[in-house]
């Protein structure tokens, strides 16, 4: 019997969500034939079978969240194995006879949450229960929606939300006004009598993950923002000069992103704390600069692929990596490792016409740069003959940073230096 485990598809991945089983119990399967599809954060991946044989067990249901390393299915080497072992073509709610026979006899470490009402509890559910101080009695009161009434992550979180609401006393009008607790509880919107009914559309899976990630970041980081205006006339001229050559020679559309990324890398090397992260009370100073580049998707969602070790790339390498990752993102071909491990993030709402934006920090980063639209504006310039008014290409840059470890002086100096690097960007750097 071959165990199929939830694979570790990326360095930072700890769990995956089962989206679809490609096979059912009793089906034959070939080596490397797709057994199921899983979702890890924002990326969907197919999991091939590690052996040929017959699907004997599918241990989890669709939409179940499973920790990396957990057994999710079993493959029998031939049909006789499936028939000969009673209880094998079942879920985790029925104990495999062969497993019982091989279990060593002797004292066993007690686990309060080993099973509830005879139903298996996943490590993730156990962890959530312990973190919230739940008792086994409380768990028995939860109605599981999984296979064999198994309690899923969704079930326990729904219960905890109800429990929290029930335990929190309802504030009176005076207290509610003084404390300003709006946003702590969900707001239920009702349609006034006689009006047209609103169209209620549930968020898709990616949007739910984005929402959870953004809310978590706001709760985690102390967001502070600094904005500067930069003269990018030279960038506009350099791009205009080289864009046709890049397209013809390298089949790459030359954008402003690699120019900005190149400047950010140079600036981070002078201000390395911007490239750090916070783990508890420890500051982790990252040796490599893994640049996250926000990409808008055709379905209006957002994803942040990562250019790993970006400080080792020349300008052409940066441009090529950005182009390839953006294409993979828009065609839903990103690998899990393509979106993990960023140490700093650049987002560009300016391509949609926004002058500036205050982006939410992409955890666990401590900094994010928001790039505004490039616009022609009259600007006062100092010359040897005095001040003159000139038409220049101007752009706003907004740096968001985590005030827990980065103070305003450090963040502002970083942004000021970044503007200087961009304004002195020269033609020789684009090769």
N, C-alpha and C positions, 0 to 999 in steps of 0.2 A: 504494500500500500504506500503510495507516494503522497506526502503532505504538500499542499500548495499554500504558501504563506503570503501575507500582504507584503509586497516588495517595498524596499526603500529606494524610491526613484529619485531622490535628491538628498543632499547633505542635511538640509534643515527639515525634511519631511518626517513627521512622527505618526501620521495617520492618513487614511484614505477613505473615501466614500464610494461604496459600490453603486455604480450607475446601471449596469446591465450584465446579466449572465448570458453569454453567447451559447452555452450548452446547458442541458438539463440532466438530472440524474438518470443514468442508464445510457446516455449517448456515448458513442465512441469518439475519441479525440486523438489527433496526431501530435507528435512532438512539435512544439513551437506554434501549434494552432491556437488562435485566440480563444481563451476561456472566458474572460470577462473584461469589462471596461470599468476603470476606476477614475475618481476625480481626486486630485491632490491640489488643494487651494484653488487656483484658477485654470489648471491644466488637466485635460482628460487624457488618459493613457490606457492602452490595451495591454493586458497581461497574458502572455503566451503560456501554454501548458509546458511543464518541465519534463513530461514523459508522455508516451502514447499509452492508451489503454481505454478504460471505461470510467466515466464520471460516477463515482460512488457516493460522494457526499457534497452537498453545498451547504456550508455551515452558517451563512449569513444571508439576509434578505436584501433586496434593492433598497437603497438609501441608508443602509446601516453604515455607521462610522466605525472603522476597525483600525486598531493600532498596528504599526509596522511590526512584522515578525509573527503576528497571530496567524494560526492556521485558518484558512478561509474555505478550503475544499480539499478533497482527497480523490486521487486517481488510482483505480485498481488496475493491476497489470493485465488481467484477463477477466472474462465474464464469470468464470468459476469462483473467483475471489469474491465477487459481489454477491453471488447467490449463497455461498457457503457461510458467510458471516452475518448472522442475524443482527439487525439494528444498524447496519452500515449505510443503508440508503435512507437516511434520516438526517435531521438537523441535530444541533447540540442539545436539544431537550431530551433526547434519548441516548443513553450511555452505550457506547460501543462495547460489546462483549469482550473483544480482544484487548481493549484498553484496560478493562477491569482485571482481566487475568494477568496482565503484565504489571499492574500496580504493586509496588513493594509493600509488604506487610510491616507495620511498625508504627511508632508514634508519629503523628502528623501535626505540623504547625497549624494552629487554629486560625481561621479566617472568618471573621464575623459576616463578611459579605460573600462567602464562597458560593452560596446559592440562596435564593429566596423563593420559598414555595416550590422548591425543586427545580427552579429555572436558573440557567446559567447567567451570570453577570459578566459582561466584558470588563477588561481592565479599565477602560475609559469611564464606564458607569461607576465602578468601584471608586475610582479616583475622585469623581465629582461628588459622590456620596460622602466620602471622608472629608473633603475640603469644606463641605457645607455642614459638617457635624450631624449627619443623618444616622439614624439607628436602623437596624435590620427590620424593626417593627414598622418604621416609616416606609421602607422599601416595599414591604408586603402590601401596603395600601395602594401602591401604584399599579395601575392597569397597564400591562405591557402590550405594545402594538406589534412587536416583532414575532418571528416564527416561534410557535409554542408559548405564546404570551411573554416572550423575552422582553425585558425592559431595555429600550434603546436610549441613546443620548437625548433624542427629542422628547421622549416620555419623561425622563428625570428632570430635564430643564423646564418643561411645562409645569411639572409638579412644584419645582422650586419657585417658579414665578408666582404660582397660586399661594404657596406657603408664605412667601415674602409679603405678598399683598395682605394676606389674612393676619399676619403678625404685626403689621404696621397699623397703628391706630389712625382712624380717619380724622384729619385735622378739621377744626371748625373754620368758618370763613375768616375770622379775625387772624388766627394763627397762619392760615395758608397765605394770606395777603402779606403778612409781615415777613415770613420766612422765604417766600418765593420758591417753592418747591416744584414748580412746573417742569416737566420733562422727566421726573423720576418715575412716573407711571405712564403706561400707554394711553393715548388719547383716542377715544372711540367717536367717530364722526357719524352723526345721523343726518338723514335727508329730511328737510322740512316738508311738512304735509303739503301736497299739491304741486310740488316741484318735480322736475324730471329727475329720474334716478341716475346717480353718478355711476360711471363705469369703473368697477373695482377689478383691478388686474394684479394678481400676486407677483411679487418680485421673482425673477428667475434666479437660478442658483448662483451665477456669477455676481449679480447685483447684491444678493444677500451677503456674500463673502466680502465684497467691497464695503458694504454698509457696516458690517461687524468690525472690519479692519480699521475703518475711519473712526468709528466711535471709540474703539479700544485705544487708538493713538491719542485722541483728545483727552481721554481719561488718564493716559500714561505720562505724556510729555507736557511740560510747561511751555506752551508755544509763545514765541516772541518773533516779531517781524521787523526787518529793516529794508527800506527801498532806496535805490539810487537810479539816476538817469545816466545813460552812457551814450556817447557819440559813436555810432557804428558805421559811419560813412565809409570807412576803409573796408569793413567787412562786405558791405554791399558791392563796392567796386571790385574787390578780390573775387567774390563769387561770380559776378558778371563776367569777369575775365577768364575764369577757369571752368565754368559749368559745362560748356560745350565739349572741352577736352576731356573732362571726367566722364561724360556720357559716352563719347566715342571710344576712348581708350580703355576705360574700366567698366563701362555699362552701369555706372552709378550716378544717380541724380544728386548733385552737390547741393546740400542744404546748409543752413547756418548752424545746425546742431553740432557737427564735428568741430567747428571753429570755437563754439562756446564751450564744448566739452574739453577741448585742448587747453583753453584758458583756465577752466575750473581745475583741471588736474595740476597745472603749474601753481595755481593759487593754494590748493590743498597741501601741496608739498611745502609751502611756506607757513600754512596754518593747519597743522595735522590734526588738531582737536576736532575740526569739522568732520573728519573722517572716522571718528570714534563711535562707540556705542556704550550703553550703560547696562550693566548686569548687576542688579541689586545695588550695592554700594561700591562696586568696582567699575572703573573706567577701562574699557578695552580699546587700546590704540591699534587699529588695523594696519598691518604692513602694506597690504595691497589696496588699491583704489578700485573697488567694484562699482562701476557707475550704472545706476538705474536710470533708464530713459522711458518716461511715460509715453504710451502709445494709445491713441483713441481707436477703438474698434468699430467696424461697420454697424454693430448693433448698439452703438452709443455707450458701451461699457468701456472700461479703462483697464489696461494691464501695464506692468512695469518690467519688461525684460532687462537683463543685466549684462553689461559688457565687463566681464571679469578681467582683472589685472590690466585695466585700461592704461595704467601708467607705462606699460611696456610696449604699447603700440605707437607706430608713427601715424601721421595724419591720414594716410591712405588706409591703414589698418582700421583706424577708428571709423572712418566713413563707410568702409565695407561692412564692418560689424554692425553698425547702426542700421544700415540699409537691409542687411540680411535678417536681423532680429525683427525689424518692423514688418517685413514681408511675411515672416513666419507667424508673427502675432496676428496679422490681419487674415491669414488663411488658417488659423487655428492649428498650427503645426509646431508650436513651442514645446520643447522638452521641459520636464519639471525643473531641472537645474538651470534653465534659461531665466527663471524668474526668482531664484533664491540667491541670497548672499550679498545683496547690495549694501554698500557702506555710505553712499550719498546718492541723491536722486535729483534729476533735472526734469522739469515739466514745462511744457510750452503752450500755454493757452493763447499765446499771441498769434498762432497760426489760424485761429478762429476769429481774430480781430480784437481780442481783449487787450487793453492797454497794460493792465497789471493784474496779478492775482495773489491771494494769500493761501498757498497750498498747505494741506495737512501733511505733517511729517510722516514719511513712510517707515514705519517701525521695522527693525530696531535702530534705524538711522537717527542721527541727532540734527541733521540739516537737510534742507530741500531748497532748490533754486527754481523760482518761477520766472519764466521769460515772457515779456510782453511783446506786443506787436511793434514792428518797425514803422515809424511814421516820419515823413518830412515835416520839419518845423523850423521857423526862424529862430536862430540862436545867436546870442551875443558872443563873439569870439575876440580874444585879445590878440592883437598883432603889434609889430614894431611901429606901426603908424597910428596905433590907438585901437579902440574898440570898434568892431564892425558887426553888422547884422548879416548873417549868412544862412542859407538854407542847408540844413544838415539832416541826415538820417539819425533819428533818436530812438532809444529803446529804454524801457523801465525794467530793472531787475529787482526782484523781491526775494530776500533770503529769509526763510523760516528756520528757526533753530530752537533747540531744547534748552531752556533757561536753567535747567537743573545742573548742567555742566558748562554751558557757554553763556558768558555774560555779554551785555550789550556792546561793550567796548571791543571785545574780541570779534563778535559777529560783524560789527560795523567796519572794523579794519579789514576783515576778510573781503567784504563786499566792495569797499573802496579800492583795494588792491586788484580785485577782479576786473573792475571797470578800467583801471590803468592798463592791465594786460590786454584787454579787448581793444582799447583805443590805440594801442601800439602794435596790434597784430599786423604782421607784414606778409608780403606776397611770397617770400621764400619758404614760409611754413606750409604752404599748400603745394605739395609735390607728390 
